[in-house]
Amino acid sequence: MNSSARAVPEVALLAIRKLIDERGFAPGDALPSQRDLAVQLGVSRASLREALSSLSALGVVSVQPGKGVYVQTVGEPAAIATASDWPFAAQACPEDIFQLRYALEGLAAGLAAVRLTRDELDVLQDNVEAMRLELRAEDFARAAQLDFEFHQIILRASGNQTMANILITRADIFLESQKLPFIRPERAMETWQEHRKILRALARHASGPAHKAMSEHIRQAASRTGIAFVTSGVF
């Protein structure tokens, strides 16, 4: 699937938020039918449904089969995503954190691909398998910790100590950001699948594919949290 196809649900998500804001929809108001929304936004019904599913998980809308889509809350995108749960609001919002991770962790993975030892690859393989088991057991807290450890191993292996320090010295914020995508339990296995893709590129010592797979993983994790951001056409 090309980058423009992957981005469509995120574009639809942002467009729905904008429509709610610009047209003054209030909690309890019905949005246009899904057919009309798809036409107005210029997206497929499948992309629209995915966007509505994300917004429903975040409590922005309520999708009621046979009745319609109703607004539940209104507000700024980043605030809606985690306003009541995010403990670092005074320092950085979740969107900022995902953007920073997108900028740095892809590069880190590309660097790590040519430096990782066999032992480090074995640890990553064990981590990915452990995550699969924890997700199947629906232990999302433990899965988030494994997610965090996976990224830390790659950061340390990058060889760029300054970049690693930026992320590792505030590990509390980054661990919290890695819990957020698990608000969508039905999509939790996507994290594991993306880690597998990153691991395959690292195992081949393929710098470009590792960079791309990691950057895409960060973007998708943000999407599962309900955050979409422009990626400058990298993918």
Buried (B, 14 or more C-beta within 10 A) or exposed (E): EEEEEBBBBBBBBBBBBEBBEEEEBEEEBBBBEBEEBBEEBEBBEEBBBBBBBBBBBBBBBBBEEEEBBBBBBBEEBBBBBBBEEBEBEEEBBBBBBBBBBBEBBBBBBBBBBBBBEEEBBEBBBEBBEBBBEBBEEEBBEBBBBBBBBBBBBBBBBBEBEEBBEBBBEBEEBBBBBBBBBBBBEEBBBBBBEBBBBBBBBBBEBBBEBBBBBBBBBBBBBBBBBBBBBEBEEEE
